[in-house]
Amino acid sequence: MERCEVPIIGAINGAAITAGFEIALACDMLVATRDAFFADTHCKFGIMPGWGLSVKLPRLVGINRAREAAFTSRRIPAQEAFEWGLVNHLCDSSEDMLDKAMALAKAMSRNDPDLVKKYRGVLVEGYGTSYEEAREHERRKAWEHYRQHMDFAKIRSKFEKRRSKL
């Protein structure tokens, strides 16, 4: 999922436990129903995480919350996950959840698809590095993009076309 070029919206309606939690963390954004929950049960069952949970969760919610989730194996209700910043949007029903996920997808689809892919790459690649490394990576990618797209008339036309859709 990390190699996917386009953003992934995860929709959680129920349990996201252990491997399901790791899959959810591989998404770019999460929409959940209020009755959804997350749990890291690796310690409970004596298995080591291998799909990124021990790396991603502390970066998203902080090391102490990640430790609590890992070492207690407790359920983290969707409301708490939302408060922690793990879930982007909480919804009252599965229908509302799917509507919200589709609304996010439609909003993204109105943007320049090439830039969405490139921007996602910059975010993903820079996320696990130092601030300085991430900034340098962003600068390199920006200059690569501008060198390929120096036709400013075309850029302006794209901008005006997208602006008219708003």
C-alpha positions in Angstrom: 0.0 0.0 0.0 2.9 2.4 0.7 4.0 2.0 -2.9 0.6 3.0 -4.2 0.9 6.3 -6.1 -2.5 7.6 -5.3 -3.9 8.4 -1.8 -5.7 5.6 0.0 -8.8 6.4 2.1 -9.5 3.8 4.8 -13.0 3.3 5.9 -13.3 1.5 9.3 -16.7 0.2 10.3 -16.0 -2.2 13.2 -12.7 -3.7 14.4 -9.2 -2.9 13.1 -7.2 -5.4 15.2 -3.5 -6.2 14.9 -3.0 -6.8 11.1 -6.2 -4.8 10.4 -4.7 -2.0 12.5 -1.5 -2.2 10.5 -3.4 -2.0 7.2 -5.4 1.0 8.5 -2.1 2.7 9.3 -1.0 2.2 5.7 -3.9 4.4 4.5 -3.3 8.1 3.9 -6.5 9.1 5.8 -9.1 7.2 7.9 -12.8 7.7 8.1 -14.5 5.6 10.9 -17.9 5.0 12.4 -18.4 5.9 16.0 -18.6 2.2 16.9 -15.3 1.3 15.2 -12.2 0.5 17.3 -8.5 -0.3 17.0 -6.4 -2.7 19.0 -2.7 -3.7 18.8 -2.8 -7.3 20.2 0.8 -8.3 19.2 1.9 -8.5 22.8 -1.2 -10.4 23.8 -0.6 -13.2 21.4 3.3 -13.1 21.4 3.8 -12.0 17.9 6.0 -9.2 16.6 4.6 -6.5 14.3 6.0 -6.7 10.8 3.9 -4.4 8.7 4.9 -1.1 10.2 2.6 -0.6 13.3 5.5 -0.2 15.7 7.0 2.5 13.4 3.9 4.3 12.2 1.8 4.5 15.4 4.3 6.4 17.5 4.8 8.9 14.8 1.1 9.5 14.4 0.0 9.5 18.0 3.2 9.9 20.1 5.4 7.3 21.7 3.5 7.1 25.1 0.1 6.5 23.4 1.7 3.9 21.1 3.3 2.2 24.2 -0.1 2.1 25.9 -1.8 0.6 22.9 0.9 -2.0 22.4 1.6 -3.0 26.0 -2.1 -3.2 27.1 -3.6 -4.5 23.9 -6.8 -2.6 24.9 -9.4 -1.4 22.5 -9.1 2.2 21.3 -12.6 3.5 20.5 -13.0 5.5 17.4 -13.7 8.7 19.4 -10.4 8.3 21.2 -8.6 7.5 18.0 -10.1 10.7 16.5 -8.9 12.7 19.5 -5.4 11.2 19.1 -5.3 12.2 15.4 -5.4 8.7 14.1 -8.8 9.0 12.5 -9.6 12.0 10.3 -13.4 11.9 10.4 -16.0 10.2 12.6 -19.3 9.3 11.2 -22.6 8.2 12.8 -23.4 5.4 10.4 -21.7 3.2 7.8 -23.6 5.1 5.1 -22.3 8.4 6.4 -18.8 6.9 6.5 -19.0 5.8 2.9 -20.4 9.2 1.9 -17.6 11.0 3.6 -14.9 8.7 2.1 -16.5 9.3 -1.4 -16.6 13.1 -0.7 -12.9 13.0 0.1 -12.1 11.0 -3.0 -14.1 13.4 -5.2 -12.4 16.4 -3.6 -9.0 14.9 -4.4 -10.1 14.0 -8.0 -10.7 17.7 -8.6 -7.0 18.4 -8.1 -4.2 17.9 -10.6 -3.8 14.1 -10.6 -0.1 14.2 -11.5 0.7 16.6 -8.6 -1.5 14.6 -6.2 0.7 11.5 -6.9 4.0 13.5 -6.6 2.8 15.3 -3.5 1.9 12.0 -1.9 5.3 10.7 -2.7 7.0 13.7 -1.1 4.9 13.3 2.1 5.5 9.5 2.3 9.2 9.7 1.5 9.9 12.7 3.8 7.8 11.5 6.7 10.4 9.1 8.3 13.4 11.4 7.8 14.7 14.4 9.7 13.2 17.8 9.1 16.3 18.9 7.1 16.3 15.7 5.0 12.6 16.1 4.3 13.0 19.8 3.3 15.9 18.9 1.0 13.8 16.1 -0.6 10.9 18.5 -1.0 13.1 21.0 -2.8 14.5 18.4 -5.1 11.1 17.1 -6.1 9.8 20.6 -6.5 12.6 21.6 -8.9 12.2 18.3 -10.8 8.5 19.1 -11.2 9.0 22.7 -12.3 11.7 21.7 -14.8 9.3 19.2 -16.4 6.4 21.8 -16.4 8.0 25.1 -17.3 5.2 25.8 -19.8 3.6 28.5 -17.7 0.8 29.1 -20.2 -0.2 25.5 -19.8 0.0 25.8 -16.0 -2.2 28.8 -16.0 -4.7 27.1 -18.2 -4.8 24.1 -15.9 -5.2 26.4 -12.9 -8.1 28.4 -14.5 -9.8 25.1 -15.6 -9.6 23.7 -12.1 -10.7 27.0 -10.6 -13.8 27.0 -12.7 -14.8 23.7 -11.2 -14.8 25.1 -7.7 
